[in-house]
Amino acid sequence: MISDKAVEIKRKLKVEPIEGSYNSYAVHEKEKRDWSGNIYLTCLVAILAIAFFT
């Protein structure tokens, strides 16, 4: 089904000129950092520190 509503997608792009070429650019999409691994690691360290000092 075709809809008349336009959906705006916001993407963060990083455009860099390619060295050694004329008028050529490399386009990279910026990625969001995944903080979930760091949060789990911090919780684990906190639990181990509490267990060690009590």
Backbone hydrogen bonds, N-H to C=O, Kabsch-Sander energy under -0.5 kcal/mol:
donor,donor_aa,acceptor,acceptor_aa,energy
8,E,6,A,-0.6
9,I,7,V,-0.6
10,K,8,E,-0.6
11,R,9,I,-0.7
13,L,11,R,-0.7
14,K,28,H,-3.7
15,V,13,L,-0.5
16,E,14,K,-0.5
16,E,26,A,-2.7
18,I,24,S,-2.3
19,E,17,P,-0.5
21,S,18,I,-1.3
23,N,21,S,-0.6
26,A,16,E,-3.5
28,H,14,K,-3.0
28,H,26,A,-0.6
30,K,12,K,-2.6
30,K,28,H,-0.6
35,W,33,R,-0.9
39,I,35,W,-2.1
40,Y,36,S,-2.3
41,L,37,G,-2.1
42,T,38,N,-2.2
43,C,39,I,-2.3
44,L,40,Y,-2.3
45,V,41,L,-2.3
46,A,42,T,-2.3
47,I,43,C,-2.5
48,L,44,L,-2.4
49,A,45,V,-2.4
50,I,46,A,-2.4
51,A,47,I,-2.4
52,F,48,L,-2.1
53,F,49,A,-2.2
54,T,50,I,-1.0
